């Protein structure tokens, strides 16, 4: 049964009308013991009907070991947004509610290559020579979370050294405990550093600099 109704599908078509290059949504799922895997799959099935440049590939977490390892997937449901190559853009958990806009933004980013990062930010990202892992913890009802997710994904797109995950925290409560998440959005950088709230680019860069 479709998740997106005709009105939403129409809005999505308009939002994605400026796509330029093909984008593949790689979904990692499994049939049992996976909250929201089925719903995430249906959401993406609905989404790919809105633009012929969108493609969906589905992989089983428990059996497609080679692909799981290649894309570094460690929990499900997971979505890798891939274009001409893999930019390290990930969604863990269903991108529902406000986070649906983050998914659309990631698709447009990968399809158009339009990065909204300052010249100073680009210079800093271009000089990074150590891996940076950004995890942005969110909930679907948080209106401020997409800003943090979109910024992290833009950084991952621009720098090969950065990978960025949206993590829907209610689906992964063990991570909430592990990273002491009391509120969202919360961006964790390389496990030990973090930034609370929908911080501006300059603050995230300062935290990345500290982490490195």
Secondary structure, 3 states (H helix, E strand, C coil): CCCCCHHHHHHHHHHCCCCCCCEEEEEEECCCCCCCHHHHHHHHHHHHHHCCCEEEEEEECCCCHHHHHHCCCCCCCEEEEECCCEEEEEEECCCCCCHHHHHHHHHHHHHHCCCCCCHHHHHHHHHCCCCEEEEEEECCCCCCHHHHHHHHHHHHHHCCCEEEEEEEHHHCHHHHHHCCCCCCCEEEECCCEEEECCCCHHHHHHHHHHHC
